[in-house]
Amino acid sequence: MFPSAVSLHFHALPSSSFQLSALSARSGAKMTFYDDIYPFYPLQRTSFIFSGRLFTIILVFLVLAVSLLLILPGIRGKSRLFWMFRIIISLFIGAVIVALNFTNDWAEARMTTTATYKSFSNAVVNAEIGLHVGLYGINVTLKGNPVVQFNETIDYNEMFSWHDTIEEEYEEALEKGLPNPILYIAEKFTLGSPCGLIFQYRYSGRYASATLWTAFCCWMLANILFSMPVILYAGYMMMATAAFIFFSMASFSTIMNVPQCVFSIGTDSFETEYSHSFWLALATGVLCTIIGILVVVFDFMIPEKMKEAFSGGVDSDEDEEVTDEEGYLNSVFLEGVTISTSKFSMVHI
């Protein structure tokens, strides 16, 4: 009688629900009616809150900024302000380039709709659904309107990474009984989906990440060259940094040139658009371009002043004041030097 029961439920449940029941049967999971949590699981999924990698990147660059700013009191004159501005701008560019590899908002889409909440239940919720796309995966958000419905807090932020295998994460989501809208969006990025989104987004994100790391290497070389008497080449490396940032944007933009897969939930649908990380990459690339062009132009027009600006931080006026100060000479020592010099000259003759 068990096979016939399964066949009856197959026509009544959506594909994700059927896969969930099959996975639960394989894993031996038990579903019971208690705690008023759909679909009868005792505990809820803990939502993804903040990326630990982004926190580490921010902390590392903040420590570098504080460490470099501590040496500013040792720089005299007007160069102190220039060095502070230079340190802040340079670390900002480096932090943005590294952080863009791990952000999840290169492209995003949002909508508010009414949809079925979870499998094995006819409960319908009104919620805001969001899709956030990064270079290594996606974040799917679900926030109820209001947040508390059916004696439950509806506020999910789930991460699905395609860096390794998204299929395993999707199966885990099915076993844990995540809401249907989250499962529906995640299923679009699996290998078996007819949309083929996984191939478009994974390869475009991979090349975008590679060019961003190349831009980071160019940024490091530019900072090294700025500390050497080769300011012109440092300007060239800043322009190379900007070029690779633009290359990463072009690589990610290829996802918009293919037919878009429409996400339909309930009676509404949405498509992804460029988001904060994409525009932040554009602004950082423009900033690097401006810095590189200004350094190259000024190095051709006023090379001596550029060398002074990027020197050790001591003004030329202070050097002149030091050289013009009066000093005291030892006449006895000078007479001895004169006598020894005269004797040497006589012997030489």
Secondary structure, DSSP 4 states (H G I P E B T S, - for coil): -HHHHHHHHHHHS-HHHHHHHHHHHHHT----S-TT-TTT-SSPPPPP---HHHHHHHHHHHHHHHHHHTTGGGS-TTHHHHHHHHHHHHHHHHHHHHHTTT-S-SEEEEEEEEEE-STT---EEEEEEEEEE-SSEEEEEEEEEEEEETTEEEEEEEEEE-SS-HHHHHHHHHHHT--HHHHHHHHTTSTT-TT-HHHHHHHHHHHHHHHHHHHHHHHHHHHHHHTTT-HHHHHHHHHHHHHHHHHHHHHHHGGGSSPPPPEEETTEEE--EE-HHHHHHHHHHHHHHHHHHHHHHHHHH-HHHHHHHTSSS--HHHHHHHHTS-----HHHHHHHHHHHHHHHHHH-
